[in-house]
Amino acid sequence: MAAGARDRRLDPPRPRLLAGHALGAREVAGQGRWAVGQWLETDGTSRARVRVGAIGTVDVAPNTRLRLVGTGPREHRLALARGRIGADVLAPPRLFLVETPGALAVDLGCTYTLEVDAAGEGLLRVTRGFVSLEEGARRSYVPAGAVCRMRPGRGPGTPRFADASEAFQAALDAFDVDGSARQSLAILVGEARPADGLTLWHLLARVDLPDRGVVYARLARLVPPPGGVTREGVLRLDPAELEAWKSALEPAWPLAARKAKLLKKTGGEAWPPGAHR
């Protein structure tokens, strides 16, 4: 960027009315500034689009209540109280964030939809890049093709790919509600495919030590841990070893696998772990 040039990625979000009537934001019609603390609320027939500097857009669906929490050089932050938004953002990690009653959605350069129902429960669907769902020390890493639920008081659930088996998804929902339920865990371990290593990797830190060994054994059969990653290190939840194994899992994820096959067919280079976009 040239000296003295303004970084448009840091421009404050500006909403524009696409249809119907947006409540509580008279600036919408004129594409004016959206004041910090102000609510943007659509009714059953209205839609709006928020342009976030030069980094992307947020589409606001009908019956949605969205607030501008803050905007500045370090982050743009919204709060989704209810309804649905669709974000399409290309920016450095952690520049765009959305609060929900169940978790904070941290954009890592991606496209996603985020829904919150009347009870505050949410659902994230990622179609490009990655989103980190965070609540306190609990985090869920959600790549393209994956979905993740979140609940007030419980934080983010365990991510899964949308094409996982019905039995796998039902068992995961039961696990997230009941905790380390042995019956649910047995189904998850038995039903898991290599792509479901995403879910098993998260479960390593969400089960008790005896069950962690069971999850480790299944994940190691599906996608063997890379060099330097040991059973002992994983069982004690060593951060570096867990991160290394996650990178080794990425080529088995659906979108990564499809892109790798396409690149191989067309003579391109294989998609390296860590570049899942």
Secondary structure, 3 states (H helix, E strand, C coil): CCCCCCCHHHCCCEEEEEECCEECCCCHHHCCCCCCCCEEEECCCCEEEEEECCCEEEEECCCCEEEEEEECCCCEEEEEEEEEEEEEECCCCCCEEEECCCCEEEECCEEEEEEECCCCCEEEEEEECEEEEEECCEEEEEECCEEEEEECCCEECCCEECCCCHHHHHHHHHHHHHCCCHHHHHHHHHHCCHHHHHHHHHHCCCCCHHHHHHHHHHHHHHCCCCCCCCHHHHHCCCHHHHHHHHHHHHHHCHHHHHHHHHHHHCCCCCCCCCCCC
